[in-house]
Amino acid sequence: MVTLGKKVKNFKAAATGDKTISLNDYKGKKLVLYFYPKDSTSGCTTEGQNFRDAKARFTKQNTVIIGVSRDSLKSHENFCEKQKFNFDLLSDSDEALCTQFDVIKMKNMYGKKVLGVERSTFLIDEKGVLRQEWRKVKVEGHVEEVLAATKSI
């Protein structure tokens, strides 16, 4: 699992645009890795739109944005196209990344207990060190908070 102030273990995952992405691809850049529960749901759509709309400001901070959920690549491609996302989404259908970042939690859904992705964001620096994490994220104001953090490291 990841630990603040420590180097994040390299990972590889299938991404939109018919790519495979690894953490090592982003050496020399800051990386915002945000985990969300499900494509095309209201909170996840709003969060993605907020990151999309702030992308130019993140780029000025030498920061790349990547979203992660357990959805399939096909679902991600449709989500990206519909929302005009300008960043990649990773498919973590085997939950390897979710496990590495410890974001699978017991949740209450319509009165039933289910295992699901807890909305979480991780800021990794240019050397691959985890600098900040946000867990149990509330969508409103979150992107601005993450952007401010990229400026401080």
N, C-alpha and C positions, 0 to 999 in steps of 0.2 A: 504494500500500500504506500501511498505518497505521504511525505512528511514535509511540513513547512521548513524552509531553509536547506533542504536536501535536494540532490539531483534526482530528477524523475527518470525512472527506468524507460529506456527506449520502447516504443510500441510501433506497430504497423497495423493499419486498418484500411478497408476498402472505402473509397470516397466517391462523391458525385463527380461527374465528368470522366468516368471510367479510369480513375486513378487509384493508386495505393499510396497512402501518406504515412510517413513515420515522423516521430518527434525529431529525429536527427536532421530531417529536411529543413528545420527552422532554426538551426544554429545561427547565431548572429541576429536573430529577431526575437522579439517578445511574442508569446503565444497566449491568446485567450482561448481556453478550451471550456466550452459550456455544454453541460449535460441537461437534457430536457426530456420529459416523459414521452411525448407522442406527437408525430407530425400532424399538422392541420387541426390541432385543438386550439381553443381560444388563447390560453396563456402562452402556449408554445409559439403560436403564430405571432402574437404581439411581441414576445421576446425576440424572435428572429427578425421581425420588422425593425425593432429598435436597434439591433446590432447592424442590420443592413443600412439603416439611415445614418448611422454614426461611423460607418466604415472609413470614410475619408479622414476623419479625425483620428481614428486608430492608426491608420497608415502613416500619418504624420508623426506618430509616436513609435514608428518602426515595429508595429504590432499587427499580427495576423489573427483573424477570428476563425474558429472552427467550431461547429456545432456537432453534438454527438447524441444519438438515441439508439434504441434497439430496433428501430424500424428498418425495413429492407432498403436496398439501394433504389429500387423502383419507386418506392414510396417517397424517398428523399428527392429523387429527380423530379417527381411531380410537385412536391412541396416547394422545391427551389424554383421551378419554372413558374408556378402560380404566384409565388410571393416575390419573384425577381430578386432572390437572394444573390449577393455578390461575394459570397464566401462558400467554402466547401462544408458539406455535412458528411460525417463518418457514420457508417453502419456498424453497430456493435451488437449484431444479432446473437453472438456467442457470449456476450457480456464480459469479455476479457477486459476491456477498458473500464467498464462500469465497476468491475471487481477491483481493478488496480487503483481506482480513485474512490472506492468505497461509497458509491452512490445508490446502490440497491438497498432499499429500506422497506419496512413494513408500513403500508399506507392504508387508510380507510377510504374505500370507494363505494359509495352508496350503501354504507352500513356494513360492508364486508371488508375483511382484512385481506390485502393482496400485496405481493412483493412488486415494487415498482421503482422507477428512477426518481430520486429526490432531486429536484431542480438545484443544480450546483454549478459554480464557475470556478475555474482555476487559472491563475496568472503565473506563467512560467517565463523566466528571464532568458536573455540571449545565450546563457551558458547551460540552459536546461534545468535550472534550479527553481523549485516551487517557491514563489514569493508571497502569494496571497491566495486564500480560498474563501469562497462564499458558499455556505450550505443553507438549505431551506430558503432559497431565494424567493423574494417577492419581486415580481416583474417590474412594477412601477418604480422608476428611478434607478434601477439596477445598472443599466448600461452606463449611465453618467458616473456612477460610483466606480465601476470597473475602469472607465476611461481616466478618471482622476488617479487611480492607482497606477496605471501605466505611466503616467507623467512623473510619479514619485520614485520610480525605480530606475 
